[in-house]
Amino acid sequence: MSDLYTARGGLVFLGPELVRLMDLLDARFQDWAGQCGAAPMLFPTVIGTADLAAIDYFENFPQLALMTAPLKLPAQEVEDGGALPADRLGESRYGLVSAACYNVYLHHRSATLTAPRLVTTVAKCFRNEDHYDGLRRLHGFTMREIVCLGPREAVLDHLAAFRSKVVEFAARLGLALAVQPASDPFFEKGGGRALLAQLFPVKEEFVHAGELAIGSLNFHRNFFGERCGISLADGRAAYTGCVAFGLERWIAALLETHSNIDDILQRVAEAAS
């Protein structure tokens, strides 16, 4: 696939055809966001360490965290191997985002919602994975999300509306996706919430070829509402949920299913029209 993309060390370079394909896919997802009334927003690529701590990020995802840090002066050249020694770095005050939706909840901190609020955003996300694999698993990747904040019923309705929509769209592209429950660590590991998470799935993934999750439905209950002080008109903590699409993974699934890029572009253009 060197004529279409190059992936090395978890970083990918997309050629013109795949940039076009990504634009077509994202246009479809943005159209869905517009249909449900989601307002488009863009956020920084980094989140302050205090904000990450406020949403229990370091407790739940320490293995994925990638932090930024200033270079101590005077600067020195990097030796062969490319790694900058830790003692050449200053204190880290920001982390790279690993999911597009976190900034949405932090942006709404202390807000009182008189009606469900929907937001769509896209972000370059970064994760410190234990291995990388072409377009399937990347160090840096693109995530489109459609987020709902509000009463429990509104959030569940939002997620339910996308379950069949995503599967049907994928089928038109020749992708047979399975909807499978997955784990979500954004809950206390003991007590009533942990038990409830076992009885009622809070995360479902759209899985290609039995192993590659190219999207997900995420029900956070009132976790982010509580952590960020987002309340409903009656004073209760707001519920949140999001539909997430990993754009490079959608491209990977299509390339694995169809051999001709022109055919793929035509399929996506027709399915998105």
N, C-alpha and C positions, 0 to 999 in steps of 0.2 A: 504493500500500500504506500510505498515511498513517494509515488507521484501524487497521492492524495493528502498524506499527512506523514509526519515524522514524530515518533514518541520516544523519548529517551529520559531515563531517570525520573519518570513521573511527570515530565513536562512535554507538551504537545505543540506542534506547529501545523496548522491547518492550511491546506491549499485553497485556491479560489472556489473549487467545486464544493468543498465541505463547508466553507464559509457561507456559500449560498444555501446549502442544505440546512445549516444551523439557523440561518435567518428565516427560512420557510417554516421550520418547526416552531421557532419562537414566535413567529407571527400568528400561528394557529393558537398557541397558548395565550398570547396576549389578546387575541380575539375572544377567547373564552372568558378571560378576565374582564374584558369590556362588557360582555353580555351579562355578567352577574353584578356589574356595577363596581368593580374593584378599581380604586384610584391608583394610577402608576406613581411610584416613588423610587428614588435612588438614594443609597446610603453609602457611607465610607466603607472601605475595604477592611478597616481595622475597628476593633472595639476596645475601649479602655479596660485595663485589668480589674478595676473596681466594679465595672458593669458586668464583666464575665463572672466575677466572684458572686455578684448579687443573684445570678441565675444558676448558681451551683455548677458552673462549667468545669472548674478545675477538679471538682469531686467526681463528676459524671464522665468527663471526656479527657482526662489527663493524657491519655495515649495519643490523642489526635491533635492536641494543642500545638500551634506554631506561633511563637512570640516574635515581636520585633524588638530591636535594641539599637541604640546609637553606637557608632564606632568611636572608640577612644583615640584621641590624638596624642602624638602624631601618628598618622596612618602608616601601615607597613604593607609591603607587597604580600600577596597570598602565595604561599609556596605550592609546589606541585602537589596535586591532590585536591586543591580548591577549597579546603576547609579553613575557616577563620577561627583561630583559637578563642575559647570562651573568655580568656582573660583580656582579650582585645575589645570586648563589648561592655557597654554600660548597662544601667538598670533598664528593665523592660517595663514600659507603661502601656503597651498596646499588644493585642493579639490579632492575628489574621482571622477573618471570619471563616467558619467552617460550615455555616448554613445561612441562607439568605434571610430567613425570617427573624433571626435574633434581634436585628436592629429595628424591625417593625415594633416589637414589643417594648424595647427600650425607648423608642421614640414616643410611644404612648404612655410612658411612665406618669403616674398620678392622674391620668385622664378619667373622666366620668363619661360613660357611653349612654346616650339616650336612645340609641338604635344600633343594630349590628353595623360594624365598620369593616369594609373589605379593602384590601391593599394588594397590589401586585408589584413585585420587584424582581430584579435579576442581579446576580452578584458573581464575581469571581471568588470562588471558595477554595480553601486550602486545608489539607489534612495530612498529618504525619502518619501515613499508613505503614504497615509492616512490609508491604511489597507493592509494586506497581505493575500494571499489565496493559500495555497499549492504551486504547481509548476506554477500556473497561474500568481501570482504577488509576486515577491520576493524582499527582501531588497538588496540582491546581486545575480546577474545572469550573464549568459554568452552570449555575443553578437558577432556574426560573421558579418562583413560588407565587401562589395565590392564597392570601391569608385572610382569615375571618376572625374577628374579635367580637364577642357579644354573649348573649344568653346561650346556655347549653344546647337548646333545641336548634337555634340558628346555626351554630357551628356544625352540629351533626348533619343538618340538612345540606349545608354547603359541601361537606365531604361526600355525602351520599350522592349528590348530583353529579359528581365527577367520576364516581366509580365506573359506571357503565359508559360514560362519555369517553374516557381514556381507552378503555378496552375496545370499544367500537371503532375509534379512530385508528388504533394500532392495527386492528384486523383489516382495515381498508389499505393499510400499508404492507400487508402480508405478515404481520407480527402476531403471533398467538400468545398473548400475555396471560399469565396466571396471577390472580390476586391472592397473596399469601400474608398471614399475620407475621409480624416481626416484633422484636423487643424495642422498648423505649425506656431509657434509664432516667428520664426526668421525673422520677417519683422516689419518695423514701423507700429504702430497700426492705423495710419491715412495717408491720402494722396494716391498718385497713386499706390504705391506698395500694400497697403492694399486692394485697389479695385481690382487690378490685381489678388491678391491671391484668392479673392472671385470668379472671373470669370474663373480662370484657376487653378485647384487643384495643390498644390505643394507637397502633401503627400497622398499616397494611402496605405492602409493597407490590408494585407491578413488575412481575418477574419474567424475563425473556430467557428461553432455553433452559429453564429450570434452575438458573443460578445467578443471572445478572439482573439486579434491581435497577430499572431505568426511571422509576418514579415512585412516589409514595403518597399515602394519605395519613396525616398525623393529627391525632386528637390529644391535645395537651391537658385536657380538662381545665382546671383553674390554676394550674401551676404558675404560668407566666403572669396571670392576673394577680395572683398573690405576691409573687416576687417583685413585680413592677408596679404594684399599687394601682392596677387598672380595675375600675369598678363599674358596675351597672348602676342604673338610676336608683335602684332600691338599696344600694350600698354593698351588695354582694360582690365578690371578686368575679371579674369577667372570665369566660372560657375562651380558649383560642384553639385554632386548628389551621392546617395549611395543606395545600396540594403542591407537591414538589416534583420538578422535572429536571433530571440530569441530562443536559443537552448532548454532551459528548457520548454519554451512554446510549442515548437514542440513536445517534449516528453509528455507534459500534454495532448495535442490534441490526440496523438496516444493512450495514456492510456485510455482516455475517449471514444475512438471509438472502440478499440479492447481490449478484456479482457485478452488475453494470451500474455505474454511477448515474448515467443519463436516465436509466430506467427508474432509479431511486428518486431522482429529482422530479421526474414526471409524476410518479406515484404520489409524492408528498404534495406537489402543486395541485394535483387533481383532488386529493383528499381534503386539502385545506380550503378549497374553493367553495 
